[in-house]
């Protein structure tokens, strides 16, 4: 394997079939792919200290899709990943018994959105948000 080959943690997952049955998922997934390709192209054609994604379109489109998945398809999301430190933190947040109602709402949403990211981005990226 060459040094520049991708490892399994860098591979983009194939989305589950049920996502393509949802019009909103399909549109948001398409936007995410388009943004990813535009950023990849910019990284190949730009040199120097230039921000190739100044509006964070790659991340923004991922977050939009993750939010939709969490809100519209929560029961279909994967369980927490035992090997993911962010999953562990989100689980801990959900188990806080002294949390305010606002924090519980945030924790529930953040946990679902993070679990959704496991469907749409490489494992190495799920450990970041």
C-alpha positions in Angstrom: 0.0 0.0 0.0 1.3 3.4 -0.9 1.7 6.1 1.8 -1.0 8.2 0.2 -3.6 5.4 0.1 -6.7 5.8 2.2 -7.2 3.7 5.3 -10.6 2.4 6.4 -11.1 5.4 8.7 -10.9 7.8 5.8 -13.4 6.1 3.4 -16.7 7.7 2.9 -19.6 5.4 3.7 -22.2 4.3 1.3 -25.5 5.7 2.6 -28.2 3.3 3.6 -30.9 2.7 0.9 -33.6 4.2 3.0 -31.9 7.6 2.7 -32.4 7.6 -1.0 -36.1 7.0 -0.5 -36.4 10.4 1.2 -36.5 13.5 -1.1 -35.0 15.7 1.5 -32.2 13.3 2.2 -31.5 12.9 -1.5 -31.2 16.7 -2.0 -29.1 17.3 1.1 -26.8 14.3 0.3 -26.3 15.6 -3.2 -25.4 19.0 -1.9 -22.9 17.4 0.5 -21.3 15.5 -2.3 -21.1 18.6 -4.5 -19.5 20.6 -1.8 -17.1 17.8 -1.0 -16.1 17.6 -4.7 -15.7 21.4 -5.0 -13.5 21.5 -1.9 -11.4 18.6 -3.2 -11.0 20.3 -6.6 -10.0 23.5 -4.9 -7.4 21.7 -2.8 -5.8 20.3 -6.0 -5.8 23.6 -7.9 -4.9 26.0 -5.1 -1.5 26.6 -3.6 -0.4 28.6 -0.6 -2.2 29.6 2.5 -5.6 30.0 0.8 -8.8 29.0 2.6 -10.3 26.6 0.0 -13.7 26.5 1.7 -14.1 29.9 3.3 -17.8 29.4 3.9 -17.3 25.9 5.4 -19.7 24.5 2.8 -18.4 21.0 3.3 -19.1 21.0 7.0 -22.3 23.0 6.7 -23.8 20.5 4.2 -22.8 17.6 6.4 -24.4 19.2 9.5 -27.6 20.0 7.5 -28.0 16.4 6.4 -27.2 15.2 9.9 -29.8 17.5 11.4 -32.4 16.3 9.0 -31.6 12.6 9.6 -31.8 13.2 13.4 -35.2 14.9 13.2 -36.9 12.9 10.4 -35.3 9.5 10.7 -34.2 9.1 14.4 -35.3 5.5 14.8 -33.2 4.5 11.8 -30.0 5.9 13.0 -27.2 3.6 14.2 -26.5 3.0 17.8 -23.7 4.7 19.6 -20.3 3.4 18.5 -18.3 2.0 21.4 -15.0 3.0 19.7 -16.1 6.6 19.1 -15.1 9.1 21.8 -17.8 11.6 20.8 -20.4 8.9 21.1 -19.2 8.2 24.6 -19.5 11.9 25.5 -23.0 12.1 23.9 -24.1 9.1 25.9 -22.7 10.6 29.1 -24.6 13.9 28.3 -27.8 12.0 27.9 -27.3 10.2 31.3 -26.8 13.4 33.3 -29.5 13.4 35.9 -28.9 17.0 37.1 -29.1 18.6 33.7 -31.6 21.3 33.0 -34.4 20.8 30.5 -32.6 23.0 28.0 -29.5 20.9 28.3 -31.4 17.6 27.9 -33.0 19.0 24.7 -29.5 19.9 23.4 -28.0 16.6 24.5 -30.8 14.6 22.7 -30.4 16.6 19.5 -26.6 16.5 19.6 -26.6 12.8 20.2 -28.9 12.0 17.3 -27.1 14.4 15.0 -23.8 12.8 15.9 -25.1 9.3 15.3 -26.4 10.4 11.9 -22.8 11.5 11.0 -21.7 7.9 11.3 -23.9 7.2 8.2 -22.6 10.0 6.0 -18.9 10.8 6.8 -15.7 8.7 7.3 -15.1 7.4 10.8 -12.1 9.8 11.3 -14.5 12.7 10.8 -17.2 11.4 13.2 -14.6 11.7 16.0 -14.4 15.4 15.5 -18.0 16.5 15.9 
